Amino acid sequence: MPTEEELFAAVDALLAGDPDLPGPAERARLREAAGITQARLAQVLQTTTQTVKNWEAGRSRPRPPRRQAYQRLLEGWAQQFPTATAPADTAPTATAPVATSPGEPTPAPPAPAPAAPAPADETPPTHPAPAPAPAPVPESAPAPVPESAPAPESAPAPAPTSEAPPRSRTPHPEKAPHPRKAHRPAHRPTPPPPGQRFENGPLAVIDVEDGHVLAYCVGGLVLDVPAKSLPALIDWTLTEARLGQPRLHRNGRDGDPLLVLTPAALERYGLPTALSDEERRAGRLPDSHKAVRQLTRADWKLTRRGLGPWARIYRPAEGAKRHCVQLCIPAWNALDTREWDDRNAPRLPSMHPADLARYLGAYAERVMTPRGTAVLTLTSVPHAILI
């Protein structure tokens, strides 16, 4: 159980907040601008080159205490190699000519200025108005009088205007509702892709390097594992690791994620690196073992096989959603050399975790049950996979 000081330290860390790291692409740009290789950076931060690659690819994030050191290094590089701001400076220059263009319409106000004299020209005709003496003006008046008579004949013109409104009524109200209906399906949520929950593959090999727990996945991906106890490792696998295999048939079930624990991982999570004679005969650890009690206190259950070379840790399913993780422990003879390896020259004990993940991943892809469950707990495998 954690002490009170550890809990307070964790709470203080949450209140302080983690420093904001630049994006993965910016991390790679700053390192390349400084002329530092990924291997050199990994050596400085006392981690692996693959971990640095994952940071710069966005597949994982650094964790304390490397996070603070990495943040400080990136801030120093950002001051030495700032990003180019030339594109931002060109934007205002483009707007400057736009501001000058309104200067050209400014001569337009002088144009209305000469229009002002135009009404002045209309005022002089008012002076000849008081001089109606010329007789031709009244003579021209009677001539327009008969022309004004046909003016009422133009009154029928309102009739076509009355016909115009119905034309405008028919198209517009009918077209208005259609775009509204077209927008409704756009707001319907789209279902997530079926394989998104298992994008990191069916299994992972858990190992410890330089005190840092890593999960080697099938496709070469390496994940940082924050779990500090066996129950926390099970929770992390089901909530964050995205491990497993989708079912092949609609009536089948998804394949449970598989964790392969190396001897270093066994020591990290309080498990023995080798079984005693009594435990080997029983094929499991006793129920009084510390790791088994931790699982029981966390409401995790074990099958009748218990915590042995092939263990299944689960909680009751919620509908179609399963909560189950399988453990494979090669140090406890989970992968029998008579069937999984070459008996005369075994290679599994010295195999790198990444190679072991590739080896078991190839088996998971080739050997499947008809209903969709990944067969990872059988004790037979073609030796061709080793080649």
Phi, psi and omega in degrees: 000140179290149178280169180295323180294321178296320178294317178296321179296321179294320179294317178299323179295323177293320179293321181292327180082147178280145177295146180281124177266147174294168182296163181303318180295323179290326177298315179294322180296317181295319180295317180293324178295328178279352180074030181253135177277163178295325179294319179294319178296320178296323179293321180293317182273003177057053177219191183262157178296324179297324178296318178297321177299320179294323177298316184281343176267353179080012180279339178207168180236144179294148181243156179303148001272359181290334182299315181294319179294319179295320178298316180295321179295317180294323178294320177295318178293324180296326177288325181281326184232072180292160179287151180292133181249012182300318180299327181290328182286330182288338182297310180296328179295328179291329181282338182299312178299330179294326180290328181286331181299324174299337178297331180289321175295343181302326174298344179299320177305322175301330179299313176295338181299313175295338177293332179299318175299335181304312175299332177295326177292332179285333180291322177302321177302341177291334179290316175293345179300316180294349179259072179277010184306321182301125182293330184301337181294310178295330180294322178290339181295312181299328180299315178291346183299310177298332178289330177290332178300315176295347178306315176301334178296332177288352178302325178304344179307323177304334181302310177296330178295327177292332178283335181295318181304315180301330179295320181285339181285321189293312187284319191291309182297333180285326184278336184298313183292335186297313179299329178296317179294328182290333182278339184298312181295341180294335182272357180287131181293140177270139181293144179292154178299146186296326184267012184292328182289342184237037185290344181264008175101177185280340188208171176209144176261120184267126181219165180237126178230122180055039179076006182248127182276128181234150177242113180269117182265177188293316185278017182090357178287140178238123181253146172278132183252113181275352186294137180248358178218166181296316176299322178294326177295321178294317179298316180298322181297321184276338186253328187236332188289333183056051178251153178139187181217131180289152181291153180268339183231146183297336178267001180272198178221154181293150178283133180290146177295147181242132176246126177256119186261124175278167178304323178295322178291325177299315178296322182296324184256022171074028179249148180288145178284346178211146179275147174286172180299318180294318179292327179292320178292322178284338180074023184191165172278151178293156180294343179276359181292149183300318182294322179294320178295323177298318178295320180294318179295331179272013178065029172263147183244156175241149176287182182296336177290343179071199180269089182234201181302321173241104184247146176237115182251129188210168166231159181304139182291150176252094184068237178270356182269123181262151175234083186212140178227136176259143177246136174238124184239094181299329180295340177262021178068037175290325179253091183297130183296338180290337184234334182257349187215179176272119185296323183282326180223076182296139181244342183298318182300327182260007183285138178294148181306322179295321178290324178294322177295320178295319181297309180290328177295323176297323178293320181295328180282330186266333184246105181227150174279157182299331186270356170113005179268132180291129181267094180244359184249009178281166184247031176220142181204140177296136179291348179296336180293331180290338185278000000 
